[in-house]
Amino acid sequence: INIVDGRTAFECSKQGDKTANAVVDRYVSYLAESLLNMFNIFRPEAFIIGGGISGQGEYLTKKIKFPSKMAYGKEMQEIYNKYKEKRAKLQK
């Protein structure tokens, strides 16, 4: 690999590379924690993730877990599900 960027980790992770999986899992952990912090501060109805990371689609969103013991976790999961349905309708 000559050029390594964020996409590289995701592509290798999708192919089962253990190191890439660890990198992606750590990134997703940081992302989920950041989203939760912003949710607790601003209480938005939804988060819109753009840029290159948004190209990972369901591979990324499936890795983001909302444990039931997390504050507002159930609310966040319901909002996510609501916007997932809207996004699916827009993509048709």
C-alpha positions, 0 to 999 in steps of 0.5 A: 500500500503506497497511500494510507488514509482513513479509507484504507483502514475501513477497506482492510477492516472489511476484508478481515484484517485484525489490525485494521479492525482494531483501528476502526473499532477504536475510531468508532468508539471515539466517534460514538463518545463524541456524538454522545457528548454532543447529544448531551450538550445540544440535544439535537434531533439528529446528527448528520455525518458528512465527508469521507467517513459518511461513505462507509454507510452501514458498515460504520453505523452498524459498529456504533452501539448504544448500550442500554445503560448509556444515558439517553441511549434509547432515545438516540437509537430511536432517532437513529432508526427514524432517520435511517428510514427517511434516508432509505426513502431518499436513496430510492 
